[in-house]
């Protein structure tokens, strides 16, 4: 039965098999008449006559020539298909899946919806792990305002955009063996210059030098190494910083420091203010079937994307289905005591309203001991207050979206499935 799987739709096998059969049919019927051997062979006689009438009576020589041409065409397509198979042989060796199943899955994913996901941090990379099971036409637009940890050091020392969030998204979309993913996530614990650096960050930084200093090309090249399903793009190629104005009117520059002040944030801003998005980002948004915003840190992951000039306008203009995925938990120092409505209010205050059509809200409570652990760290479930739909003219979709692991966060599979269901419903 496994051999019959090669005839599944989308594998592009049946079409060139059919071409070769048609070509052989034409050649054999033409040769049968030209050589005069068809007289005593009823089957060849039928073939010759049927082909003659179907072809409108053109010459047997022309029939032979066209048959040969069709055979060659079919063989050419077969070689093309074999080259496609060859590209996937490594994945067959590294996986328990049969090659035909891998090829069918890839063919199916190529026909999936065009998805653009905006955000950063663990929220975005976690969501991408679920979405890649439904489509390979995914564009992750990632904030580049990070200035802490390994990313901050590389940014300061090499003058490159911070690779940390981009690395996480590349790994989330990768189609390679777990060992490669562990390698790119590995963080050096030894003392010295490498202490605290992620190998994946160093890899992207090295690739940036190899391709001549183009960060966007470095990310693209890394995507090929990892066989990424889709693409990961920086929101802008500009070396930006994130600043915050607190309710007491004090100002702080530096994304990693903003939540540490334990003050209510009045607004955030980009420095410089005038930073343009990449052309690839605007194109992906214009072609999208689905645009997701979040989950992720409201002030330090989501807004730095939307505040890049023209991105919010492009999202608003797009005909895609636009979904805001509200965080499961509040974030200490950033969204203390925030409700779902508070998240929407802050987004609209910074980039304008009418930005999305639906808001996805988790209703699952999680284990009591897990909630207690988060409460000790100052994080609480984000509550949905009444009349949010009417106030913001939005569709609020509630569901059990919590992960079953040891963290209070969205489950990639549950969340992605609900997003795809929503697209089908619309």
NORHUQUI-V56895 format. One record per pair of residues at least 24 apart in sequence whose C-alpha atoms are under 8 Angstrom apart, sorted by the first residue. I is the first residue (numbers start at 1). J is the second residue. Records with the same first field share a line. If there is no record, write none. Layout:
I: J  J
This chain:
5: 100  101
6: 100
8: 104
10: 104  107  108
11: 103  104  107
12: 81
13: 78  81
16: 73  74  75  77  78
17: 74
18: 74
19: 70  71  73  74
20: 70  71  72  73  74  75
21: 71
22: 67  70  71
23: 66  67  68  69  70  71
24: 67  68  71
25: 67
26: 51  63  64  66  67
27: 63  64  65  66  67  68
28: 64
30: 60  61  63  64
31: 60  64
33: 60
34: 60
91: 176
94: 177
106: 136
108: 135
109: 133  134  135  136  137
110: 135  136  137
111: 135  137
112: 136  137
113: 137  288  289  290
114: 138  139  287  288  289  290
115: 139  288  289  290  291  292
116: 140  141  284  285  288  290  291  292
117: 141  291  292  293  294
118: 142  291  292  293  294  302  305
119: 143  293  294  295  296  301  302  305
120: 165  166  294  296  297  301  302
121: 165  168  296  297  301
122: 165  168  296
123: 294  295  296  297  409  410
124: 169  294  295  296
125: 168  169  172
126: 172  410  411  412
127: 295  410  411  412  415  416
128: 169  172  173  412
129: 172  173  412  413
130: 412  413  414  415  416  417
131: 412  413  416  417
132: 173  229
134: 420
135: 229
136: 229  230
137: 229  230
138: 229  230  231
139: 230  231  232  233  284
140: 169  231  232  233
141: 232  233  234  235  281  305
142: 166  232  233  234  235  305
143: 234  235  236  301  302  304  305
144: 234  235  236  239  240  304
145: 239  240  241  242  255  300  304
146: 241  254  255  256
147: 241  254  255  256
148: 255  256
149: 196  197
150: 196  197  198  201
151: 201
154: 205
160: 205  215  239
161: 215  237  238  239
163: 201  204  205
164: 201
166: 219  232  233  234
167: 200  201  204
169: 232
170: 223  226  228  231  232
171: 226  228
173: 228  229  230
174: 223  226  227  228  229
175: 226  227  228  229
176: 226  227
233: 278  280  281
234: 278
235: 277  278  281  305  308
236: 275  276  277  278  308
237: 276  277  278
238: 275  276
240: 270  271  272  275
241: 270  271  272
242: 268  269  270  271  300  304
243: 268  269  270  271
244: 268  269
255: 300
258: 333  334
259: 332  333  334
260: 333
261: 333
262: 332  333  334
263: 333
264: 333  334
265: 334
267: 350
268: 299
269: 304  307
270: 304  307  308
273: 308
274: 308  309
275: 308  309
276: 308  309  310
277: 308  309  310  311
282: 311  314
285: 314  315  318
286: 314  315  317  318  319
287: 318  320
288: 318  319  320
289: 319  320  321
290: 320  321  322  323  423
291: 315  320  321  322  323
292: 322  323  324  325
293: 322  323  324  325
294: 324  325  326  327
295: 324  325  326  327
296: 327
297: 327  331  334
298: 334  335  343
299: 334
303: 347  350
306: 351
307: 350  351
312: 351  355
315: 355
316: 354  355  356
321: 356  357  423
322: 355  356  357  358
323: 356  357  358  359  360
324: 356  357  358  359  360
325: 359  360  361
326: 359  360  361  362
327: 361  382  409
328: 361  362  381  382  402  408  409  410
329: 379  380  381  382  408  409
330: 379  380  381  382
331: 378  379  380
332: 377  378  379
336: 378  379
337: 380  382
338: 382  383
339: 382  383  384  385
340: 382  383  384  385
341: 384  385  388
356: 394
357: 394  395
358: 394  395  396  397
359: 394  395  396  397
360: 396  397  398  399
361: 396  397  398  399
362: 398  399  400  401  402  410
363: 398  399  400  401
364: 399  400  401  402
365: 402
366: 402  408
370: 406  407  408
371: 408
